[in-house]
Amino acid sequence: MISKKIKEALKLFDNDDVNEVVVDANDVIIKITKKDGATNVKSSLHHFIVHSPMVGVVYLKDNHGKALIRENEKVAQDAVICIIESLKIQHDVFCEHDGIVEEIYVKDHELVEYHQPLIKIRRC
């Protein structure tokens, strides 16, 4: 019952106009608020947005300190473009299409939320 209410609330939360959702069920109150400055960036025909698949810490460099991506550089489909560490496990985030990195919305070692926009890539 509670999980159903939470799922419904999260669907509402994706709406551009909604900045806060409160779920009240069985003496449990859950409040979800969008981070200040959070933007609902959407993909288009000419570019796509890579979103965080989970809550965690984003890494824009590999284990040797080399940048995985840079703005205005080409990236290949299936290339690792960043790493999200969650629960001490590192998860590679792959590029969906060939493209050129237009904008990086996050900084290295920044805490990211689920579905937060990370990188904007122009399709090639």
N, C-alpha and C positions, 0 to 999 in steps of 0.2 A: 504493500500500500504506500509506504513512504517512498520507496524507490520510484514508483509510478509518478508520484507528485513531483519528485525531483527531476525526473526526465521531462515532464511537461514544463517545469519552470525553466530548464535549460533551453528548451526549444524557444520559449519566449525571450530568453536572454540573448539569443542570436539576432533578434530584431534590432535594427538600427536605433529605434527610438527608446529602447529599454536599457536603462543604466543600472537598475537594481531589481533583484527579485528576492522575495521572502517566502519561504515555505514553512508553514506551521502545521505540524502533524503529531499527534500523540505526545504532547508536552515537549516536543523537540522543535526548535526554531532554527532554520538555516537561512542565512542571509548571504547573498552573492552580489557583489558590487563590481562593476567594471573599473579597471585601473584608470587613474587620471591620464588623459591623453590617449587612451586606447582607441584605435580606429578600426572600423570594420572595412578592411581593404578587400576588394573583390578582384577576381581574375577577369580577363577580357580576351578577345580574339587575339590581340597582339602581345599580351603578356600574361603571366600567371603568378600567383602568390603561393609561396611555400609556407604552410602553417605548422606550428608545433604540434606533433602528434600526442604530446603528453606534458604534464607539469614536470619541470626539472630545471637544470642548469644547462645553458647552451654553450657549446665550445665551437669557435670558428677557426681553431687551429688544431692540427693533428698532435699526436703524442710527442713529436719532435719539435714543436713550436712553429711549424710551417703553416701559413694561412691556407685554409681549404678553398676559399674563394676570395675574390677581390671585385670591387665595383668596376664595371666596364670590361670585364674579362669574360671569355667564353667558358661555358660549362657544358659538358656532355651529358646526354641522357644516362641515367643510372650512376652518375658520379656522386660521391659523398660530398655534400655541400655544408654540412654541419653535424655536430654530435650533440645529443641531448642525454644528460646523465640524470637518471631517476632511480632512487633507492640503491645508489652505488653501482648501478649497471649502466654502461654506455650503450646508447642506441644510435646507429648511423641514420641520418636523414638523407635520402637520395633525391636527385633531380629527376623530375618527371619527363622532361623534354630537353632537347638541345636548346641552348639559349645564351643570352648575355646578361650578366648580373647588372641590373639597373640600380637597385637600392638594397642596402642591408639595414633592416629596421632595429636590430638588436646589437648589443655589444658582447664581446667575448666574456664568458663567465657570468652572464646576466641570468637571473631567475626568470623563467618564462612560464606562462600559463598554457593550459590546453587550448588549442586552436588559435593561439596568438600569431599574428603575421610575423614571419621571420625575414623573408627575402622576397624581393620582386625580381622576376626574370623575364626579359623580353624574348619571345619565341624567335627562333631562327629557321 
